[in-house]
Amino acid sequence: ASDEELKKAYRRMAMKYHPDKVSHLGEEFREAAKEKFQRVNQAYNNIKAERNIS
């Protein structure tokens, strides 16, 4: 995937799994979303580091 495609996919997933987006569903869903959101962020940061993207 290109850098632009990567960025778009990251933003799409970050919005989908952001804990604030599911807070109305209860604490269990918010915690699950928080964990997924953190994994998405870590994966994106790892890929950016490998590709030397700022």
C-alpha positions in Angstrom: 0.0 0.0 0.0 1.1 3.5 -0.6 1.8 5.9 2.2 -1.4 7.7 1.4 -3.4 4.5 1.5 -1.8 3.6 4.8 -2.8 6.9 6.3 -6.4 6.6 5.1 -6.7 3.1 6.4 -5.2 4.2 9.8 -7.7 7.1 10.1 -10.6 4.8 9.2 -9.6 2.3 11.8 -8.8 4.9 14.4 -12.2 6.4 14.1 -13.9 3.0 14.2 -12.1 1.9 17.4 -11.8 5.2 19.2 -13.0 4.6 22.8 -15.2 7.8 22.7 -17.2 6.4 19.8 -18.4 3.5 21.8 -18.6 5.0 25.3 -22.4 4.9 25.1 -22.3 1.1 24.9 -20.8 0.7 28.3 -17.5 0.2 30.0 -16.8 -3.2 28.6 -17.1 -2.0 25.0 -15.1 1.1 25.8 -12.2 -0.9 27.3 -12.2 -3.3 24.3 -12.2 -0.4 21.9 -9.4 1.2 23.9 -7.2 -1.9 23.6 -7.9 -2.2 19.9 -7.3 1.5 19.4 -3.9 1.2 21.1 -3.0 -1.8 18.9 -4.0 0.1 15.8 -1.8 3.1 16.9 1.2 0.9 17.7 0.9 -0.9 14.3 0.7 2.4 12.5 3.7 3.8 14.4 5.7 0.7 13.6 5.0 0.9 9.9 5.7 4.6 9.8 9.1 4.0 11.5 10.0 1.2 9.0 9.1 3.5 6.1 10.7 6.6 7.6 7.4 8.5 7.4 6.9 11.4 9.7 
